[in-house]
Amino acid sequence: ACLNPPLEVVPTRNPVKCTKRATDSVHPDLAGLLVKNKNLLAELRNLRNKLFIKETSLQEMKSELETYKENNVQQSFQIMSLKDDIKDLEELTASLTRIKSLKNTSIQSLERGNWDLTERITELENLLRVHLIERKRAEQKADLLEKKLAGANRFTPYMSMKEQEDSLDSFMTKDKDEAILFERDNTFRSEGPKDGEKIWDKCQQDLTHKEKQTPELDRPTHSYNWETKTERSNYQKFLSQLSALPSNSVEPTPAIEEAVKESILETGANEQSWKS
């Protein structure tokens, strides 16, 4: 036994380690792949989380987009209504501009008309002053002519009485002449033709006496007729002056006593109404 060399002790090997070593020798990069796999898995999980977050945010964005779309539709309707309102406002502005221009034109025309009316009022006031002055003068003249008319009216009965006396005198003279002729005719018949010369002489004497009396009778008659004609002409002239006074009538007043009286009464009534 001593002559045999000692036996070498062969150490026993760990099978796991041996497998690992065998594996390491077979797949030298497997560990790296495992590590890389772990990293990739972790990264995948991170990516999934991020994708979930992105999907969530995408859903939120979709909902917001829908909201925006709805708001956009509402805003579109609002924009359309605003456009319509803008058109209406533009039309209203144009109409207001036209109305303003028309008002300016009407204001200018009214100002011109007001100026013309002011001038017309001034002219009428001046004309009214002139007419008032003329009216006052006419009233004074009418008062004077009324006094003259009153005097003429007082003289009218006297004239009519004188005319009656003149007609009575002429009637008496005519009767006297007829009586003389009748008496002479009776005398001629009673005395006959013998006393024709005496009758003729008597007729001549009667005629001479009548001719002497005629101037005495005619003289006051002619003078009175002349006075009557003068008074009548003055009275007619007075009526003409009264008819020439200004009155409210368009037609001229005729130179007649009744027409002149009516014109004076109408003027007085109008004056009283104007003063009241």
Residue pairs with C-beta under 8 A, 6 or more apart in sequence:
23 30
24 30
24 31
134 246
135 246
135 271
138 245
138 246
139 271
141 241
141 245
142 242
142 245
142 264
142 267
145 238
145 241
145 242
145 245
146 264
148 238
149 238
149 242
152 231
152 234
152 235
152 238
155 231
159 228
159 231
162 224
162 228
163 228
166 221
166 224
169 217
169 221
173 217
177 210
180 206
180 210
184 199
184 202
184 203
184 206
187 199
187 202
188 196
188 199
191 198
191 199
236 255
239 255
239 256
239 257
239 260
240 255
242 253
242 255
242 260
242 263
242 264
243 252
243 253
243 254
243 255
243 256
243 259
243 260
243 263
244 253
245 253
245 263
245 264
245 267
247 253
247 263
247 266
247 267
248 266
248 267
248 270
249 263
249 266
253 259
253 260
253 263
